[in-house]
């Protein structure tokens, strides 16, 4: 991987703090920390022990994976 590729990738990221993520998801920081502790969270970048960042593209992909089709759930209950 070239240095230029890494720079382009880093500069194209839209990094979000835990506070930003909580606001984006309309959740509390405590809920975000619970997601992290359980391992059920978007991929993140650990800058330091107290500095975690999320790439918005990863957050959006993670949220997309959480979508539930109500019709599908209804069909599962019938079986």
Secondary structure, 3 states (H helix, E strand, C coil): CCHHHHHHHHHHCCEECHHHHHHHHCCCHHHHHHHHHHCCCCCCEEEECCEEEEEHHHHHHHHHHCCCCHHHHHHHHHC
